[in-house]
Amino acid sequence: MSSAELADLYRDLHRHPELSFAETRTAGIAAAWLRDAGYDVAEGVGRTGVVGVLRNGDGPTALLRADMDALPVAEDTGLDYASTVVAIGRDGEETAVAHACGHDMHVTCLVGAAAELAAARDSWRGTLLVVFQPAEEFGAGADAMLDDGLFTRFGTPDVVLGQHVAPLPAGLLALAAGPAFAGSDTVRVILHGSGGHGSRPETTVDPVLLAAATVLRLHTVVPREVAATETAVLSVGMLRAGTKENVIPDSAELGLTVRSYTPGVRDRVLAGIERTVRGEAAASGAPTDPEIRLLESFPPVVNDADAAERTRAALAAVTPLPVVDPGQVTGSEDVGRFAVAAGVPCVYWLLGGADPAAFEGAGTVAEIRERTASLPSNHSPRYAPVVEPTLSVGVAALVAAAREWLPAG
């Protein structure tokens, strides 16, 4: 595939984002490209996932993975290929949809890498297991594919490889050994009050006030219960309450995300959430106990140390920039599910996608991190990677990593 074809594919995917488990158009495009490249292709794996298998003689199996889903976000990038898609979200409400996390770049890079490896099959041997995964955004897609018999149907890999685009300089690759991406927990809280007229709050138990007090108190859990030498993140990303200015509602709803790297810290934060929510409800005189539900949970991504160092050398050959260690990333990923289920090493790295001009003069990892703080991050309505050199380096990185694990032909 030419670089122009890949760039056109990326822009097309960016214009047509699809929510989790609704990635039918994206999956169809990926499947078509794999078939044209000579892969055996299965669609509908784990609902909307796509698997391509290219057997090329005796040897190990390398799994290359990209996630496909977009986010319920209204794009604000100003790009001429920006999304204007509207769809029905998980809550049944209409929402704007955008590739605000870069999964369109992941899909395009994997399509390009799969095509390049297929065209050069005389130079390697073994099996390529190419996985386009749905529903990463709420941590369900990897499990859905595994539950659908991914490894029993298509073979068990010897290594799991992948990458995530990030607001680092385009062309930079970053790889950390050990716990590289945080584990994630999504918590939904429903606070019950007793509604009434906004002019007579004394006759009510106001769940809006209760929600406000709870949000403020929740943000003390990490700084006051997790040591400075440990790492955790707790953010309240959703608060819903009421329908009219002069009506005090009966309930309010909170949506929380928690990130952590160790079971002990995770347990401490989740316990702090429950204690805080119940305590604030009791202090407000809530007529009914709050509802606290753990909706989604997936563990940290742990890069095998030996496999990471082996792959790092291969990645270093595809870019003139050094392969840096980004440290622990507080973002989360479910790609590690594949490696854990197979009992094999995982190697998952960051692919820089930001305009290199934003990093002029930044010569150290610390300086690069400082610059990224002023750039739109993944999940921002203003986030979108530059097409090049992000795409070329992303394709080359996947190809180089796969070749490192598949012996020469």
N, C-alpha and C positions, 0 to 999 in steps of 0.2 A: 504494500500500500504506500502511496506517495504521502508526503507530509501535507500536501494540499487536500487530499481525500480525508485524511484524519482530522484536519482542522475543520473541514466542512461537516464531518460527522459530529465533532464536538459541539459546534454551534447549533446543529440541528437538535441534539440531545438537550442542550441548554434551553432552547426555545420550548421544548416539549417535556417538562418534568412531570413525574408521576409519583404519587404518594406510596407509602409502604403497602406491599401486597397488591398494588394496582399497577405494577410496572410492565404491563402487557406490551405496549408499543416498544419500550426500551428492550425488553426481553426478545421480542421478535426481530429487532434489528441486530442484536448481538448474535442470535442464533443463525441468522442469514449470513452474516460475515463469517462465522465459524464454518458453516457448511461450504461456503465458497473456498475456504482455505483447506478443506479436506478433513475436517474433524467429524467424528461421529457425535451427533448432537441430540440431546434430550431436553425438551421444554417442560414446563410445569412441575419442576422438581421443587418441593417445598412451596407449592402454590404457583409462584411466578418465577422461580429460579431457572437458570439455564446451565447445563453442564456440557462441555465439549471434551472429548477424549481423543488424543492422537497417540496411538501406539506405534513405536518406532524401534522395535527390536527389544532384546533383553536389557534390563537396567532398572534403575530406581524410578519412582513416580514423584514428580514435583507438582504440587497443587498451587496454581496461581489464582488469586481471588480478587474480584472487584465488587463493590456494592453498588446498587442501582437506584435506590429510592431518593426522593427529594423531600423537602420540608414544607409545612404549611406557613409559608412566609411570602409576603408581597415584595418582589424584587425592586430594588431602588439603585441599581448600578448605572443606569443611563446607557447601557450597551445597546447597539442596534439589533442585537439578537437576544435581548432580555425576554424573560418569560412574561406572558400575560395570561397564563393558564389559571382557571378557577375550577376547583373540584370539591367534592364532599369529603370532609375530614372524618376522623375516627369518631368524633362526637356527633356526627350526623349534620353538622353545620357546614355551610358553604365557606370555602377558604381559598385565598390565593395560594399558589404553589410555585416554588422556585428551587433551583439547585444551589441553595445557599451553603452547602457543605462540600461541594466539589465532586460529588459522586459521578457526575457526567464526565469529568476528567478521568476518574478511575476507570470507567467503562471504556472510554476511548483509548486510553493507554493499554488496557488489556487486549482490546481488539487488535491494536497495532502490533503488540508483542506476540500475540498468538499467530498472526499472519506471518510475521518475520520468522518466527521459529519453525513454522510449517514449511516455509519456502527454503529453509536451510537445514532440512532434516537429515541430509547426508553428513552433517557436521556434529551430530549428537545422537545418542541412543537412550532408550528408556521410554517413559510415558509422560505426556503432559495431561494433567487434569485441570481444565480451565473452568472456573466457577464464577458465574455472575449471580450474586446473592441478592435476594430481596430483603426489605424490612430491617436494615441495620439500625435505622433511626430509633426504633424502640426495642432493639436487642432481641428480636424474635426470628429473624431470617435464617441465621446459621442453624439454630435448633430445628427450624421447620425443615430445612434440607436434610439434616441428619436424621430426623424422625421419618423422613420419606425414603430412607435407605441410601443416602448418598454414597457411602463407602461399600455397602454390600452390593449395590448395583453397578458401581463404576470403578471400584478398586480403592484400596487404602493408600494414601500418599506416604512418602518418606520424609517430606518436609512441607510446611505451609508457608507461602511467600505472598507478600502484598505490600501496598503502600497507601499513604493518605496524604493528599495535597494539603498544604498549610501556608500561612502567611509568612513564609521565609523567602529569601531571595530565589527567584526562579533559576533553576540549575543547581541549587544546593540540595544535597541529600543528607539526612540526619538519622542516625541509628543508635539506639541505646540498648545495651544488654540488660537482662533482668527485667523487673517490673517496669514496663515502658509506657503503658496506658492504664489509666485508673479503672478499677471496677466501678460499676454504676448501679444505683438503685433509684427507682422512681416511686414516689410516695404521693398518694392522693388523700387529702383530709377534707372531711365534711363537718363543718361546725354548725351545731343546731342552736337556734335562738327561739325567740317568740316574737313574731312580727306585729306591726301595728302602724298607726299614723305617725308620720315624721314630726308632727307637732306635739306629740305626746310620748316622748321616748321613755318616760318613767313607767309607762304601762307595758313596756317591752323588755325583752333581753336581746340587745342589739348585736346580731352576728357580724355586722360590718365592723363595729368597734372591737369585738372579740377577735375578728380576723386580723385587724391592724395590730392589735397588741400581740397576737400570736406570731405574726411575721417578724416583728421587731425582736421578740424574745428568741425565736428560732435562730436568728443570726448571731446569738451569743453562744450557741452550742459548740461550734468548732473552736472559736478563740478561747473559750473558758473551760473546755473539757478535753481538748486534744492538745498534747504537748507541742511546743514549738519545733521539736525535733521530728515530729510526725507530720503527716500530710493528710488533709481532708478538705473537701469543699461541700458546702451546703448552700443551695440557692433556691429561693422561691420564685418560680418563673410564671406562675399563673395564680390569679385571684379573681374569683367571680362572685358577685353578690348583687342582688337587687335588680329591679326593672324600671323604677321610677324614683325621682328625687325625693318625693314626700311620702314614700312607702318604705318602712323598715321591714326587710324581708325575714323569712323564717330561718334561712340558712345561708351559709357562705362556703365556698369551696377553694381550697388551696392545692396547688401542684408543686411538688418539690423534686429536686434532683440532688443526689448525694454521690460524691466521688471519693474513693479511698483505695488504698493499696494493700492493706492487711486486714485479716478477719477481726482482730481485736479493735482496731480503730473503727471499722464499719459497725460492729456491734454496739460500740459506745455511742456513736452518732445516732444510730437508729433508736437506741434506748432513750437518748436525750430528746429526740423528736417526740416520741410517745409521751414521755413524762411532761414535757413542756406543753404540748397540746392539751393533754388532760388537765394539767394544772391551771392553765389559762381559762379553760372551759368551766372548771369548778369555781375559780375566782369570780367569773362573770355570772354565776348562778344559772348556767345553761340547764334547760329543763331535761335535756337528753344528752347522754354521753356522746362525744365526738366519734366519728367513724374514721379509722386510720387503716389504709390499705396499701400494701406493697404491690405495685402493679407489675413492674419489670425489674429484673436483676440479672446482671451478668458480671463475671469476674474480671480482674485485671488481665491485660495482655502481657504475658511474660515471654520475652525473647530469650531463647536458649543462648547462654553465653558463648559456647563454642561455635554454634551455628551462626550467631551474629558476627563473630569475628571472621569466620570463613566467608560470609556473604559480604562483609564490609570491604574486603579486598577486591571482590568482583565489582562492587558499586563504584569504588574509587577509580576504576578504569573508564567510566562513562562520562565523567565530568572533570574539568580542570580544577574545580573547587574541591577542597578537602571534605571528606565525609565526617561531619561533626557529631558529637554526642549531645543531644538536646536535653538530656536529663529526663526526669519523669514527666510525662505529659498528663495533665488532668482530664483531658478528653478521654472518651471511652469508646470501645470497639468490641464487637462480638466475634471477630475473626479468630480469636484464641480458642473458641469453642471447637473449631475444626481440628486444631492441633491436639487439644486435650482429648477429644474423642478418639483420635487416631493414635495417641500416645507417641507423637513425633515432635520434633522441634518446630517452633514458630519463629519466623523472622519478619518483622513488620516495621517499616521505616517511614519517615516523613519525606515528602517531595515538595520542595519549595515552589511556590506558584505566584509570588508577588513580584511586582515590577522591580528589577534590580536597581533602578535609579533611586528608589527609596532607601537604599542601603549604602549609598556611596560614602566612603570613609569609615564604614563600620568594619573593623578588622578582626574583632574577637566575637566569640559566641555571646558574651555578655552584652556587647554593643548591638549585636543583631537582635537579641531578645528585647532590648530597650526600644529599638525601632519598631518591632512588631506591635508594641503596645499602642502605637498611634495609627495602626492600619486596621481596616475592617477584618474581623476574625471570622472563622467558620461559624455559620448560623446567623450572621449578620445579613440584613437585607441588602447591604452594600458589598457583600463579599463575592468576588469572582476572580479566579486566577487569570493571569495573562496567558494567552494561547501558547506562545513560544517565548523562551525555550522550554516551558513546562512540559508540553506534550512530547517533544523529542527526547528530553532527558527521562521522562516517565516511562516511555516505551523502552529506551535503552537500558534503564535500570531493571525492569522486569526481565528483559532478555538476558542481561548479564547474570542476574541472580539465578534464573533457570539453568543457564549453561553451567554455572558453578556446581549445580547439584545433579546435572545429567552428564555422564561421561562423553568424551569425544567419540564420534562415529568412526 
